[in-house]
């Protein structure tokens, strides 16, 4: 009986199956990690807007604006008004939304600030100062 060295078809198929499963798992984990990172960036941006509205804008003016942008909240980095996919605040395709409520002209008594998340529920901040 002559012995030959090498791998059987079953061994090769097992290795290919294992490598395929590992590759799929790697890409799924990579996607989840990137989505969580984008969600964290959204939270940072919304929190920056929130604190700027509360600590700077409201303290100075005594009301909230009817809309926000880099001209309204000047103490903020303008890049925070752009979501991770490039949508600008309140654009139809943006993940960031600001709604001033109970407004007279451009002066509002309250607001709702939201970010659409990938891995979590919508992130919401509302005013803390009551007039």
Beta strands, then each sheet from edge to edge (+ up, - down):
strand 1: 64-65
strand 2: 96-104
strand 3: 107-115
strand 4: 123-126
sheet 1: 1+ 3- 2+
sheet 2: 1+ 3- 4+
end
